[in-house]
Amino acid sequence: MKGNKRPYIILSAAMTIDGKIASKTGDIEISDEEDWMAVHKLRTEVDAIMVGKSSIIQDNPKLHIKFYDHKGYYRIVLDSTLSIPIESNVVRYNPEIYPTIIATTENASMERIREFESNNIEVIKSGTGSRVDIIKLMPILYKKGIRRILLEGGGNLNWSFIRDNIVDEIRIFIAPWIVGGKDAVSLVEGEGFAKMIESPRYSLINVTNRNNYVILKYRKMKR
């Protein structure tokens, strides 16, 4: 139905053989230079890149594009408490090329909203609970002309999208080492499904490898 259209979601991540996207200390240096170039090429093919607030607070990324010519895109941050710093790179770095949208909830402080808006950040309220309602958010983003989103989230954000079955494509870069650790962040965290049959299924559409690294691409199967 027309009002329920949503962007196409591509989940992109680098992980170790044992499925960790960060070590127990938060080290995320998994991709090599060649993979980073591939990721930035993929960024040129979407309308927005999306992360959670933890990525901003911990790593302060610019979420920009290197290596390739491009016209820019939206940076979307899910932040239910509007707790990312105003000094963050997603606020300060090249907003004319990479405009930033912060998705929050109806419970967000109006004072904090005004603070972000005064820094030319668009704030979208979605949901009345403690977390951003991504199902309600998707049609709002679609109406803004955002048709393809690259999800570069942490384990909990990835879980939110997997749980709601709105990840259309997955690109996984697997590095040839094992980091272990119960406190290391996995590709998908959250509550998890109780039964295997509940989980969304994906078809493997491409496999490439080089220097012991493997890149897997999947597309969601229709049920």
Backbone bond lengths (Angstrom), bond angles and torsions (degrees), N, CA, C in turn:
res aa  C-N    CA-C-N  psi(-1)  N-CA   C-N-CA  omega(-1)  CA-C   N-CA-C  phi
1 M - - - 1.457 - - 1.514 109.53 -
2 K 1.316 115.42 145.12 1.452 120.31 -169.78 1.516 113.14 -56.32
3 G 1.319 117.97 -42.44 1.453 120.80 -175.89 1.517 113.69 -72.45
4 N 1.343 116.86 -12.52 1.454 120.74 -177.26 1.522 113.28 -104.11
5 K 1.317 117.87 10.39 1.458 119.98 178.87 1.524 109.95 -63.98
6 R 1.306 115.25 145.53 1.459 119.76 -178.67 1.519 109.58 -139.84
7 P 1.331 116.85 162.83 1.465 119.65 177.25 1.527 112.07 -67.66
8 Y 1.310 114.94 156.90 1.462 123.78 173.06 1.532 106.62 -78.53
9 I 1.329 117.80 126.94 1.459 122.06 -173.88 1.525 110.72 -106.77
10 I 1.341 115.86 124.66 1.460 122.26 175.63 1.524 108.02 -113.22
11 L 1.312 116.70 116.67 1.464 120.88 176.18 1.523 108.19 -89.53
12 S 1.328 115.61 122.95 1.458 120.87 -179.71 1.518 109.47 -122.42
13 A 1.329 116.52 132.70 1.462 119.39 -179.58 1.520 110.59 -157.53
14 A 1.326 114.62 155.65 1.463 122.29 169.89 1.514 107.12 -111.47
15 M 1.323 116.47 137.40 1.464 118.82 -178.75 1.527 110.52 -145.69
16 T 1.312 115.57 164.87 1.455 121.58 175.54 1.530 109.60 -82.85
17 I 1.318 116.49 174.90 1.465 120.31 178.83 1.524 111.09 -56.99
18 D 1.338 116.00 -35.11 1.467 119.71 -178.56 1.525 113.02 -91.65
19 G 1.328 117.05 20.35 1.459 121.09 169.45 1.512 116.33 79.29
20 K 1.344 117.92 17.59 1.461 120.40 -179.88 1.527 110.59 -93.46
21 I 1.337 115.98 133.95 1.464 120.06 176.88 1.518 111.51 -102.52
22 A 1.317 117.06 -3.44 1.465 122.73 173.85 1.522 107.77 -158.05
23 S 1.325 116.38 151.35 1.464 120.27 177.37 1.522 110.06 -78.56
24 K 1.311 116.99 177.90 1.467 120.58 -179.16 1.526 112.47 -65.00
25 T 1.341 117.47 -18.60 1.472 120.58 176.86 1.526 112.51 -96.47
26 G 1.352 116.37 0.95 1.465 120.21 179.18 1.506 114.78 92.54
27 D 1.328 117.60 8.59 1.465 121.27 178.39 1.531 109.26 -68.76
28 I 1.338 116.09 123.10 1.464 120.62 -177.32 1.531 112.48 -113.44
29 E 1.325 117.57 13.46 1.467 121.05 -176.06 1.526 110.00 -78.79
30 I 1.316 115.73 81.25 1.459 121.90 -179.07 1.525 111.03 -108.76
31 S 1.324 117.63 -45.04 1.463 121.47 -177.28 1.524 111.39 -67.88
32 D 1.335 115.79 146.35 1.458 120.00 170.86 1.534 108.62 -93.84
33 E 1.318 116.22 179.78 1.474 120.40 -175.20 1.526 112.18 -60.93
34 E 1.313 116.45 -39.79 1.467 119.99 -178.66 1.527 111.36 -65.78
35 D 1.316 116.07 -38.99 1.462 118.62 177.96 1.524 111.04 -68.83
36 W 1.337 117.19 -39.23 1.455 119.18 177.37 1.527 111.21 -59.68
37 M 1.321 116.79 -38.25 1.466 119.51 177.50 1.525 110.31 -64.22
38 A 1.327 116.61 -39.30 1.471 120.06 178.43 1.520 111.06 -65.97
39 V 1.323 116.44 -39.38 1.469 120.12 178.58 1.524 110.57 -64.75
40 H 1.315 116.89 -43.42 1.463 119.73 179.46 1.523 111.38 -67.24
41 K 1.333 117.33 -32.04 1.466 119.83 173.64 1.521 109.78 -64.08
42 L 1.323 116.84 -42.43 1.466 120.98 177.95 1.526 110.44 -62.54
43 R 1.322 117.27 -36.67 1.467 120.59 178.18 1.532 112.09 -61.50
44 T 1.334 117.16 -29.51 1.471 119.22 178.76 1.519 112.14 -71.62
45 E 1.337 117.37 -11.56 1.463 121.26 -174.22 1.521 113.13 -103.14
46 V 1.335 117.53 7.48 1.462 120.93 -179.13 1.525 110.38 -123.13
47 D 1.326 115.00 168.06 1.462 121.49 179.62 1.526 112.30 -95.16
48 A 1.324 116.61 -15.47 1.468 120.17 -178.31 1.514 109.91 -160.09
49 I 1.320 114.37 153.94 1.459 121.54 171.58 1.518 106.84 -118.60
50 M 1.325 117.41 138.40 1.466 120.89 -174.36 1.515 110.89 -125.70
51 V 1.344 115.04 135.70 1.461 121.69 175.93 1.524 108.57 -139.23
52 G 1.327 115.44 170.19 1.454 120.55 174.14 1.517 110.69 -95.24
53 K 1.326 116.03 170.21 1.462 120.23 -177.05 1.522 112.45 -64.05
54 S 1.333 117.65 -30.94 1.465 120.26 -178.53 1.519 111.43 -61.39
55 S 1.342 116.65 -37.86 1.465 120.07 178.61 1.519 110.87 -62.37
56 I 1.328 116.63 -38.12 1.463 121.01 -179.56 1.519 110.39 -70.76
57 I 1.317 116.73 -46.25 1.463 121.21 -176.88 1.530 111.25 -66.45
58 Q 1.324 117.55 -40.52 1.461 120.78 -175.88 1.521 113.34 -81.47
59 D 1.344 116.79 -40.58 1.464 119.90 -170.92 1.526 114.65 -112.68
60 N 1.333 117.72 -17.31 1.470 123.05 -178.33 1.538 112.53 46.86
61 P 1.337 118.01 53.33 1.467 120.18 -178.80 1.529 111.95 -74.31
62 K 1.325 115.42 156.88 1.472 120.79 174.65 1.522 110.77 -83.09
63 L 1.335 115.95 -25.53 1.475 121.69 -177.14 1.521 110.96 54.86
64 H 1.325 115.52 45.45 1.454 121.00 -179.38 1.529 109.46 -109.77
65 I 1.318 116.28 -174.15 1.454 122.15 -179.15 1.525 109.33 -116.84
66 K 1.322 115.63 127.40 1.460 121.39 173.65 1.529 108.88 -113.39
67 F 1.304 115.76 165.31 1.470 124.18 173.10 1.525 114.97 78.17
68 Y 1.340 118.84 -22.10 1.470 120.99 -172.37 1.529 111.46 -132.44
69 D 1.332 115.26 150.38 1.463 120.18 171.35 1.530 108.58 -73.92
70 H 1.313 115.63 145.98 1.460 118.87 -177.51 1.528 108.98 -165.96
71 K 1.326 114.96 171.84 1.465 121.09 -179.88 1.525 112.07 -105.82
72 G 1.321 116.64 3.47 1.453 119.48 -178.80 1.515 112.34 89.23
73 Y 1.331 115.10 177.78 1.461 121.14 178.89 1.520 109.25 -163.62
74 Y 1.313 116.06 177.92 1.465 120.67 176.22 1.532 110.00 -81.16
75 R 1.315 114.78 144.15 1.460 120.96 167.14 1.527 105.95 -106.62
76 I 1.328 116.03 124.16 1.461 120.85 -177.51 1.525 108.62 -116.47
77 V 1.327 115.54 126.07 1.460 121.25 179.79 1.525 108.42 -118.17
78 L 1.324 116.99 126.62 1.466 120.84 174.07 1.524 108.13 -89.58
79 D 1.325 115.39 116.48 1.470 120.72 -174.83 1.521 108.43 -144.92
80 S 1.314 116.63 93.13 1.466 121.54 -174.43 1.525 112.89 -66.38
81 T 1.324 118.20 -21.90 1.474 121.57 -177.80 1.521 112.72 -112.84
82 L 1.331 117.16 4.02 1.474 121.91 -177.53 1.528 110.87 50.67
83 S 1.326 114.50 50.01 1.459 119.48 -174.38 1.525 114.63 -101.30
84 I 1.342 118.64 -1.84 1.462 117.64 178.21 1.534 108.55 -70.30
85 P 1.326 118.08 146.95 1.473 120.44 -179.08 1.531 112.19 -67.74
86 I 1.310 115.69 144.58 1.469 121.23 175.49 1.525 110.74 -61.19
87 E 1.326 116.95 -26.40 1.462 121.50 -178.33 1.527 112.92 -81.99
88 S 1.331 117.69 1.30 1.465 120.97 -177.88 1.526 111.67 -58.81
89 N 1.318 115.42 151.72 1.462 119.69 178.64 1.522 112.61 -61.36
90 V 1.330 117.79 -31.23 1.469 118.92 179.50 1.521 111.89 -68.95
91 V 1.324 116.27 -16.36 1.461 120.54 175.86 1.530 110.53 -93.04
92 R 1.324 116.43 -42.51 1.468 121.47 -170.58 1.522 115.07 -93.41
93 Y 1.335 117.72 -29.76 1.462 119.43 -169.96 1.527 112.50 -85.44
94 N 1.334 116.17 116.69 1.465 124.10 173.02 1.530 115.10 42.19
95 P 1.342 117.57 56.12 1.476 119.04 -178.36 1.529 113.22 -65.34
96 E 1.327 116.99 -20.72 1.467 119.13 179.53 1.524 111.33 -71.68
97 I 1.330 117.68 -25.68 1.469 121.83 177.63 1.529 110.68 -97.24
98 Y 1.332 115.25 -36.16 1.464 121.42 -176.90 1.535 110.19 -123.31
99 P 1.320 117.64 74.30 1.471 118.58 177.70 1.532 110.82 -61.56
100 T 1.315 115.76 141.75 1.461 120.36 -176.72 1.522 111.65 -108.16
101 I 1.317 114.91 137.02 1.461 123.08 172.80 1.525 107.34 -115.42
102 I 1.322 116.77 132.17 1.451 120.19 172.30 1.518 108.07 -109.44
103 A 1.323 115.80 123.20 1.466 120.86 176.37 1.525 108.16 -96.53
104 T 1.326 115.85 127.78 1.450 121.36 -178.31 1.524 109.22 -136.11
105 T 1.317 117.63 -164.49 1.465 120.58 -178.85 1.525 110.87 -112.50
106 E 1.323 115.28 172.88 1.466 120.90 177.65 1.531 111.68 -65.12
107 N 1.319 117.08 -15.18 1.464 121.06 -178.22 1.520 113.60 -87.20
108 A 1.313 117.02 -1.78 1.464 120.39 -176.19 1.527 111.76 -64.28
109 S 1.315 115.36 146.91 1.464 122.13 179.35 1.525 111.05 -65.93
110 M 1.348 116.96 128.66 1.461 120.63 178.41 1.521 111.10 -64.31
111 E 1.324 116.06 -33.61 1.463 119.59 177.81 1.523 110.89 -62.59
112 R 1.340 114.85 -41.84 1.467 119.65 179.38 1.526 110.86 -69.80
113 I 1.316 117.11 -38.34 1.463 120.43 176.87 1.520 110.48 -60.14
114 R 1.330 116.56 -46.62 1.466 120.40 179.99 1.530 111.20 -62.41
115 E 1.324 116.16 -34.45 1.470 119.97 179.08 1.526 110.79 -63.58
116 F 1.333 116.23 -43.45 1.461 119.19 178.05 1.528 111.22 -69.32
117 E 1.321 116.70 -42.59 1.463 119.67 -178.91 1.519 111.72 -63.45
118 S 1.319 116.87 -31.95 1.476 119.98 177.25 1.524 111.36 -69.47
119 N 1.331 116.19 -14.62 1.463 121.56 175.34 1.531 111.37 -104.12
120 N 1.337 114.93 23.65 1.468 122.44 175.64 1.530 113.62 63.73
121 I 1.322 115.86 30.54 1.460 120.93 175.37 1.525 108.52 -103.09
122 E 1.323 116.09 128.63 1.458 119.95 175.94 1.522 109.53 -81.63
123 V 1.321 116.30 130.90 1.455 121.68 178.99 1.522 108.62 -113.22
124 I 1.340 115.79 126.22 1.458 121.52 178.82 1.525 108.20 -114.60
125 K 1.317 117.02 126.67 1.460 121.36 177.17 1.527 109.40 -94.87
126 S 1.326 115.32 127.66 1.463 120.32 -177.87 1.521 109.55 -142.54
127 G 1.317 116.51 108.86 1.455 120.98 177.37 1.516 113.58 98.76
128 T 1.317 115.55 152.50 1.464 121.57 -177.94 1.522 112.88 -108.74
129 G 1.332 116.77 -1.68 1.455 120.23 -178.20 1.517 112.37 -86.23
130 S 1.332 115.36 -159.71 1.458 120.33 -178.82 1.527 112.33 -83.70
131 R 1.329 116.44 -15.11 1.463 120.46 179.30 1.528 110.64 -123.68
132 V 1.312 115.12 155.97 1.459 120.29 177.64 1.525 109.25 -62.82
133 D 1.327 115.65 133.93 1.460 121.67 177.76 1.523 107.89 -83.57
134 I 1.335 117.01 100.28 1.460 119.12 -174.18 1.523 112.38 -73.97
135 I 1.332 117.39 -25.37 1.465 119.64 176.87 1.532 110.21 -65.10
136 K 1.315 117.37 -41.74 1.473 121.13 176.83 1.521 111.62 -71.95
137 L 1.333 115.71 -31.51 1.466 120.05 -177.25 1.517 112.36 -69.25
138 M 1.317 117.98 -37.64 1.463 121.14 -172.65 1.531 114.08 -57.20
139 P 1.347 120.09 -47.93 1.471 119.09 178.60 1.530 112.89 -63.97
140 I 1.325 116.81 -30.56 1.469 120.58 178.00 1.528 109.48 -64.43
141 L 1.320 116.17 -44.03 1.465 120.43 178.96 1.527 110.79 -67.16
142 Y 1.330 116.28 -37.57 1.468 120.14 178.68 1.526 111.22 -61.05
143 K 1.325 115.61 -41.11 1.472 119.98 179.99 1.518 111.87 -65.98
144 K 1.329 117.44 -20.92 1.455 121.33 177.41 1.527 111.42 -83.71
145 G 1.320 117.33 2.91 1.456 121.24 179.68 1.517 113.82 91.65
146 I 1.328 117.00 8.52 1.464 121.25 179.18 1.529 108.22 -86.84
147 R 1.317 115.74 108.16 1.462 121.11 -175.12 1.527 113.16 -102.53
148 R 1.334 116.94 -28.39 1.466 121.18 -178.62 1.531 108.82 -133.47
149 I 1.324 115.54 128.27 1.465 121.55 -179.78 1.517 109.46 -120.93
150 L 1.329 115.71 133.00 1.457 121.60 173.36 1.522 107.76 -96.49
151 L 1.311 116.25 114.48 1.459 122.27 -178.36 1.526 108.52 -91.79
152 E 1.328 116.51 112.34 1.462 121.91 177.93 1.527 108.38 -116.76
153 G 1.298 115.28 56.03 1.453 121.12 -172.29 1.509 114.23 -89.10
154 G 1.327 114.57 172.56 1.453 121.22 170.03 1.518 109.49 -84.01
155 G 1.323 116.39 -175.81 1.453 120.69 -175.18 1.510 114.77 -59.66
156 N 1.326 117.85 -38.67 1.466 120.50 -178.10 1.519 112.26 -73.77
157 L 1.334 117.02 -40.59 1.465 119.20 177.41 1.525 109.83 -65.67
158 N 1.326 116.63 -42.54 1.469 119.44 177.03 1.528 111.17 -58.06
159 W 1.332 116.37 -40.99 1.458 120.04 178.31 1.518 111.71 -60.64
160 S 1.318 117.58 -41.70 1.473 120.87 -179.59 1.522 111.15 -56.93
161 F 1.335 116.46 -41.70 1.460 120.21 -178.68 1.533 111.73 -76.22
162 I 1.320 116.55 -37.46 1.465 119.81 176.76 1.524 110.18 -66.68
163 R 1.323 116.60 -43.69 1.473 121.81 179.91 1.520 110.90 -56.55
164 D 1.329 116.49 -42.11 1.463 120.75 -178.26 1.524 112.65 -87.52
165 N 1.336 116.49 3.74 1.467 122.42 174.18 1.523 112.53 57.57
166 I 1.335 115.94 45.75 1.463 119.15 179.30 1.532 112.43 -122.77
167 V 1.322 116.49 21.21 1.468 120.42 170.49 1.522 107.49 -93.77
168 D 1.327 116.02 116.28 1.460 120.94 -175.11 1.521 112.81 -89.54
169 E 1.326 115.87 -28.70 1.465 120.40 -175.32 1.527 108.09 -147.85
170 I 1.321 116.21 147.58 1.464 121.09 179.87 1.522 109.06 -130.95
171 R 1.333 115.33 133.28 1.467 121.19 173.51 1.523 107.47 -121.86
172 I 1.326 116.60 116.94 1.458 121.50 -176.82 1.527 110.14 -119.82
173 F 1.319 115.90 125.13 1.461 122.95 174.00 1.525 107.35 -101.65
174 I 1.322 116.83 118.07 1.466 121.08 -176.09 1.529 109.78 -106.23
175 A 1.329 115.55 118.22 1.461 121.49 178.86 1.528 109.78 -87.78
176 P 1.337 117.71 148.24 1.469 120.88 -171.90 1.533 114.07 -85.08
177 W 1.316 115.84 53.28 1.456 118.02 172.78 1.524 110.18 -149.80
178 I 1.322 114.83 167.03 1.460 122.03 -178.20 1.521 108.43 -123.07
179 V 1.339 116.30 128.15 1.461 119.88 -176.38 1.527 112.63 -105.24
180 G 1.333 117.71 -28.71 1.463 120.99 178.40 1.521 113.29 63.97
181 G 1.323 115.83 -172.99 1.458 121.06 176.35 1.514 112.96 101.87
182 K 1.332 116.60 119.80 1.470 119.81 178.54 1.518 111.81 -67.50
183 D 1.338 117.75 -20.05 1.457 121.23 178.95 1.526 112.69 -97.88
184 A 1.326 117.17 0.02 1.462 120.56 174.73 1.528 108.56 -75.91
185 V 1.326 115.97 143.88 1.466 120.72 -174.67 1.526 110.80 -79.23
186 S 1.326 115.69 128.28 1.464 121.53 177.44 1.528 110.63 -90.41
187 L 1.316 115.37 164.88 1.464 121.12 -179.76 1.516 111.73 -53.37
188 V 1.332 116.24 -44.22 1.462 121.81 178.00 1.519 108.03 -131.59
189 E 1.322 116.75 125.88 1.458 120.95 -178.81 1.523 109.34 -113.99
190 G 1.317 118.42 -123.89 1.456 120.93 177.50 1.515 113.27 67.53
191 E 1.319 115.03 -163.20 1.457 121.70 -176.69 1.525 112.53 -72.23
192 G 1.319 115.75 -35.92 1.456 119.99 -177.63 1.521 112.73 80.07
193 F 1.323 116.18 162.49 1.462 121.75 178.47 1.522 110.29 -85.12
194 A 1.322 116.25 146.44 1.466 120.94 179.36 1.524 111.65 -74.82
195 K 1.333 116.74 -34.02 1.459 121.05 -177.43 1.531 110.02 -129.61
196 M 1.300 116.27 145.36 1.460 121.49 -179.34 1.527 111.81 -57.24
197 I 1.328 116.72 -36.91 1.460 121.35 -176.12 1.525 111.99 -64.05
198 E 1.335 117.15 -20.34 1.466 121.22 -178.99 1.526 112.99 -77.38
199 S 1.310 116.30 -19.18 1.466 119.64 -171.38 1.522 112.23 -81.28
200 P 1.349 117.43 148.06 1.467 120.25 175.60 1.527 110.69 -67.80
201 R 1.322 116.39 148.47 1.460 121.83 -176.70 1.528 109.89 -112.06
202 Y 1.340 115.79 150.64 1.458 121.69 -177.04 1.521 111.13 -132.50
203 S 1.323 115.81 147.14 1.465 122.11 175.81 1.525 108.81 -98.25
204 L 1.312 116.38 134.74 1.461 121.05 176.19 1.522 108.42 -76.77
205 I 1.340 116.38 120.53 1.464 119.93 -176.06 1.519 113.12 -109.52
206 N 1.344 117.09 -16.42 1.462 118.54 179.71 1.525 110.75 -161.67
207 V 1.320 116.01 140.81 1.468 122.45 174.95 1.524 108.28 -133.10
208 T 1.325 116.56 127.85 1.459 120.53 172.41 1.524 108.22 -132.56
209 N 1.333 115.76 156.27 1.461 119.12 178.50 1.521 110.26 -147.89
210 R 1.332 114.51 152.93 1.467 121.39 176.55 1.529 108.33 -163.36
211 N 1.294 116.29 138.98 1.468 122.01 175.63 1.529 112.74 46.95
212 N 1.325 116.65 41.32 1.466 122.94 179.64 1.525 114.43 75.37
213 Y 1.328 118.19 -0.65 1.464 121.75 173.94 1.521 108.71 -91.07
214 V 1.340 116.44 148.88 1.459 121.80 178.88 1.524 108.99 -129.08
215 I 1.332 116.67 136.60 1.465 121.69 175.64 1.523 108.09 -117.74
216 L 1.317 115.58 121.89 1.459 122.46 -179.38 1.527 109.99 -112.32
217 K 1.317 116.21 137.88 1.458 120.66 175.41 1.527 108.81 -125.39
218 Y 1.314 115.12 131.77 1.458 122.61 -178.02 1.534 110.45 -125.85
219 R 1.324 115.54 153.54 1.468 121.15 172.38 1.515 108.22 -128.98
220 K 1.323 115.91 141.70 1.471 120.59 -176.86 1.521 111.83 -61.69
221 M 1.307 114.82 135.46 1.459 120.71 176.77 1.522 109.99 -83.38
222 K 1.305 115.68 145.17 1.459 120.70 175.37 1.511 109.30 -83.77
223 R 1.319 115.68 134.78 1.462 119.26 -179.55 1.517 110.95 -91.74
